[in-house]
Amino acid sequence: MQHRNILVGFVLDPISKLNTKKDSSLAMILAAQARDWKVYYIEQLAMSLSDGKIIASVQTLEVNLDQESWYVLGESEDMDLAELDAIFMRKDPPFDTNYIYSTYLLERLEQQGVLIVNKPGSLRDCNEKLFATNFPQCCPPLIVSADQRRLKDFYQQYHDVIYKPLDGMGGSSIFRARPQEHNLSVILETLTEHGSQPIMAQKYLPEILSGDKRILLIDGEPVPFCLARVPAQGETRGNLAAGGRGLVQELTARDRWIVEQVADDLRERGLIFVGLDVIGDYLTEINVTSPTCIREIDREAGTDIGGLLMDAVAKRLKS
């Protein structure tokens, strides 16, 4: 298949709100443009189902990060999205009902031969925190429950525990219960909504002070560099959105071992672009909805992660 014949769509948040300095979707779009692929911009709620077809108002999109006017949109047109070769689902969380409905529409397109990155059914199935527990050999001690007694028993066992919601992003609503924590009941009541929502409790890993590493995988193959997100002074969370700073590092032998544990499963599930979160020796999350950190790693390590992803997509399309 010749590169210039490939048509790709990107389901994005409003283009004007993307961060030109760090948005990973822009790295992907630039890589697609470099291959002379035609790029279409699609907003999530622009997709419609009509007479068995998935129709959307789309616009051609060109980006150029060297200019003040860094994107150019073409005229809006209605398109049967089955005309596209591939669609990148890059709508940021929250993973809400609208997101789930979008995966149903994208699944129809997948049945019509469009490659969806990532596979819609797997986006629904693979909660980013729970999915990691499929690989218990990689995970720290943890429990998932809405039962406050069990969550308190876990704290009594480990004495220093991270509690977090199963649908959070960017480090939001993460609590650390330290030894002799006096607010444990309040933390658990708040996060579980008085026992009506399951949450995750994880043994606190002091290695977080050296960084929460984001390891990017492209069709099961790791990028050889990761971004360690180091918490700000006095913070528990390394997330960049929570004030952490990023340090680019080479993968360790343990990092590569974790990758080996998960890679085949990711490939089989059609999870082509994935971000693993690793603290110390442990896998803590598998990010599948809209993994980030491409631009930070590219800038420091001289990699072309967007290009590697487009090569993987082209290979899938060819096969």
C-alpha positions in Angstrom: 0.0 0.0 0.0 1.4 3.4 -1.0 1.6 5.9 1.9 -0.2 8.6 -0.1 -3.3 6.5 -0.5 -3.9 6.2 3.3 -6.7 8.2 4.9 -6.7 8.5 8.6 -9.1 10.1 11.1 -8.3 11.5 14.6 -11.1 11.6 17.1 -9.9 14.5 19.3 -10.9 17.0 21.9 -11.5 20.5 20.4 -8.4 21.2 18.4 -8.0 24.7 19.7 -7.6 23.4 23.3 -4.7 21.0 22.6 -1.4 21.9 24.2 1.0 22.5 21.3 4.1 21.9 23.5 3.2 18.4 24.8 0.2 16.9 23.2 1.0 13.4 21.9 -1.8 13.4 19.3 0.0 16.2 17.5 3.1 14.1 17.3 1.0 11.4 15.6 -0.6 13.8 13.2 2.8 15.2 12.2 4.1 11.7 11.6 1.1 10.9 9.4 1.6 14.1 7.4 5.3 13.2 6.9 4.1 10.1 5.1 1.7 12.1 2.9 -1.3 10.5 4.6 -4.5 12.6 4.5 -5.7 13.5 8.0 -9.2 14.2 9.0 -10.3 15.9 12.3 -13.4 14.3 14.0 -15.0 15.4 17.2 -16.5 12.6 19.3 -20.1 13.8 19.2 -19.9 14.5 15.4 -20.3 10.8 14.7 -23.8 9.5 13.8 -25.3 6.1 13.0 -27.6 6.2 9.9 -28.9 3.3 7.8 -26.1 1.1 9.1 -23.4 3.7 8.3 -21.3 5.7 10.6 -21.4 9.3 9.3 -19.5 12.3 10.7 -18.9 15.9 10.0 -15.2 15.9 9.3 -12.5 18.5 8.3 -9.2 17.9 6.7 -6.4 18.8 9.2 -2.9 20.1 8.8 -0.6 21.0 11.7 2.6 22.9 11.7 4.0 23.6 15.2 6.6 26.1 13.8 3.9 28.7 13.2 1.6 30.7 15.4 -1.4 29.5 13.4 -0.4 25.9 14.0 -3.4 24.1 12.5 -5.4 24.6 9.4 -8.9 23.0 9.1 -10.6 22.4 5.8 -14.3 22.9 5.0 -16.7 20.7 7.0 -18.1 17.8 5.0 -20.1 14.7 5.8 -18.2 11.5 5.3 -19.0 7.8 5.6 -16.1 7.0 8.0 -15.8 3.5 6.4 -13.9 5.4 3.7 -11.0 5.8 6.1 -8.2 3.3 6.4 -7.6 4.0 10.2 -9.1 6.0 13.0 -7.1 7.0 16.1 -9.4 7.3 19.2 -7.6 10.1 21.0 -10.4 11.6 23.0 -9.1 12.3 26.5 -10.9 10.7 29.5 -13.2 10.9 31.4 -14.2 7.4 30.4 -17.9 8.2 30.6 -21.1 6.9 28.8 -20.4 9.1 25.8 -17.0 7.5 25.4 -18.6 4.0 25.7 -21.2 4.9 23.0 -18.4 6.1 20.8 -16.7 2.7 21.1 -19.9 1.1 19.8 -19.9 3.3 16.7 -16.2 2.7 16.2 -16.7 -1.0 16.5 -19.2 -0.9 13.6 -16.4 0.7 11.5 -14.0 -2.0 12.6 -16.4 -4.6 11.3 -16.4 -2.7 8.0 -12.6 -3.0 7.8 -11.3 0.3 9.4 -8.4 -0.1 11.7 -9.2 1.5 15.1 -6.3 2.5 17.3 -7.0 1.3 19.9 -9.5 -1.6 19.4 -12.9 -0.3 20.6 -13.9 -3.5 22.5 -10.6 -3.5 24.3 -11.0 0.2 25.3 -14.2 -0.8 27.0 -12.8 -4.0 28.6 -9.5 -2.7 29.9 -10.0 -0.4 32.8 -6.6 1.2 33.2 -6.2 0.3 36.8 -7.9 -3.0 36.9 -6.4 -4.3 33.7 -2.9 -4.2 35.3 -4.1 -6.7 37.8 -4.3 -9.3 35.0 -0.5 -9.5 35.6 -0.3 -10.2 39.3 3.4 -11.1 39.0 4.1 -7.5 38.0 1.9 -5.7 40.6 2.4 -4.4 44.1 0.1 -5.7 46.9 -3.3 -4.3 46.3 -7.0 -4.7 46.8 -10.1 -3.6 44.9 -13.2 -3.2 47.0 -16.1 -1.0 48.1 -16.1 -2.7 51.5 -14.6 -0.3 54.0 -13.7 -3.1 56.4 -11.6 -4.8 53.8 -10.0 -1.5 52.8 -9.2 -0.8 56.5 -7.8 -4.3 57.0 -5.5 -3.7 54.0 -4.2 -0.6 55.7 -3.7 -2.4 59.0 -1.5 -4.9 57.1 0.7 -2.4 55.2 0.3 0.8 57.3 1.2 3.1 54.4 -1.3 2.9 51.5 -2.4 4.7 48.4 -6.2 4.8 47.8 -7.5 5.8 44.4 -10.7 5.7 42.3 -10.8 3.3 39.4 -11.8 6.0 36.9 -9.4 8.8 37.8 -6.8 10.4 35.6 -3.9 12.8 36.0 -3.5 11.9 39.6 -6.9 13.2 40.6 -8.5 12.1 43.9 -5.5 10.0 45.0 -5.0 9.8 48.8 -2.1 8.5 50.8 -2.9 7.0 54.2 0.3 7.2 56.2 1.1 5.3 59.4 -1.2 6.5 62.2 -3.6 8.1 59.7 -6.4 9.7 61.6 -8.6 10.5 58.6 -8.8 7.0 57.2 -12.6 6.7 57.6 -13.2 10.0 55.9 -10.9 9.1 53.0 -12.7 5.8 52.5 -16.2 7.3 52.9 -15.3 10.0 50.3 -13.7 7.7 47.7 -16.2 4.8 48.0 -19.1 7.3 48.3 -20.1 5.5 51.5 -19.5 2.0 50.2 -21.3 2.4 46.8 -18.2 2.6 44.6 -15.3 0.1 44.5 -11.8 1.7 44.7 -8.2 0.5 44.6 -5.9 0.3 47.6 -2.2 -0.2 46.8 0.8 -0.5 49.1 2.7 2.8 49.1 5.9 2.4 47.1 8.6 4.8 48.3 10.3 4.4 44.9 7.8 7.0 43.7 10.3 9.6 44.9 12.5 8.5 42.0 9.6 8.8 39.6 6.5 7.1 38.2 7.7 5.8 34.9 5.7 6.0 31.7 6.8 3.3 29.3 5.3 3.5 25.8 4.6 0.3 23.8 3.8 0.2 20.0 2.2 -3.1 19.0 3.9 -4.7 22.0 7.3 -3.3 21.4 8.7 -0.9 23.9 10.2 2.5 23.1 13.7 2.2 24.6 13.3 5.3 26.7 10.7 6.2 29.3 9.6 9.3 31.1 10.0 9.2 34.9 7.6 11.7 36.4 9.1 12.8 39.7 6.7 14.2 42.3 7.0 17.9 43.4 8.3 18.5 46.9 5.8 17.3 49.5 3.7 15.5 46.8 2.8 11.8 46.6 1.8 11.9 42.9 4.3 12.0 40.0 1.7 12.9 37.4 2.8 15.9 35.3 -0.8 17.2 35.7 -0.2 17.2 39.4 3.1 19.2 39.2 5.6 16.4 38.7 8.7 17.0 36.5 9.7 14.6 33.8 13.1 12.9 33.4 13.8 10.8 30.4 15.6 7.5 31.2 16.6 4.3 29.4 14.5 1.2 30.3 15.9 -1.0 33.0 16.1 -4.8 32.8 13.1 -5.0 35.2 11.1 -2.6 32.9 11.8 -4.8 29.9 10.7 -7.9 32.0 7.4 -6.2 32.8 7.0 -5.4 29.1 7.6 -9.1 28.2 4.8 -10.1 30.6 2.1 -7.9 29.0 3.2 -7.6 25.3 1.5 -10.6 23.8 -1.8 -9.9 25.6 -1.8 -6.3 24.3 -1.2 -7.4 20.7 -4.0 -10.0 20.9 -6.4 -7.3 22.2 -5.5 -4.9 19.4 -4.0 -2.4 21.9 -1.5 -0.9 19.5 -0.5 2.2 21.5 -0.2 1.7 25.2 1.4 3.4 28.2 2.6 1.4 31.2 3.0 3.1 34.5 5.8 1.6 36.6 7.0 2.6 40.1 10.2 0.9 41.2 9.8 -2.8 40.3 6.0 -2.7 39.9 3.4 -2.2 37.2 0.6 0.1 38.6 -1.5 1.0 35.5 -1.9 0.2 31.8 -3.1 3.2 30.0 -5.0 2.5 26.8 -7.4 5.3 26.2 -5.1 8.2 25.3 -1.5 7.6 26.4 0.8 10.6 26.5 4.5 11.6 26.9 5.5 11.1 23.3 6.7 14.7 22.9 8.7 14.8 26.1 10.6 11.6 25.3 11.2 12.6 21.6 12.6 16.0 22.7 15.2 14.5 25.1 16.0 11.2 23.5 15.8 12.1 19.8 13.2 9.4 19.1 10.4 9.5 16.6 7.6 7.7 18.5 4.9 9.0 16.2 6.8 7.7 13.2 7.2 4.3 14.8 3.4 4.2 15.5 2.6 5.1 11.9 4.9 2.4 10.7 3.1 -0.1 12.9 -0.3 1.1 11.6 1.0 0.8 8.0 2.1 -2.7 8.7 -1.3 -3.7 10.1 -3.0 -2.1 7.1 -0.8 -4.0 4.7 -1.5 -7.4 6.4 
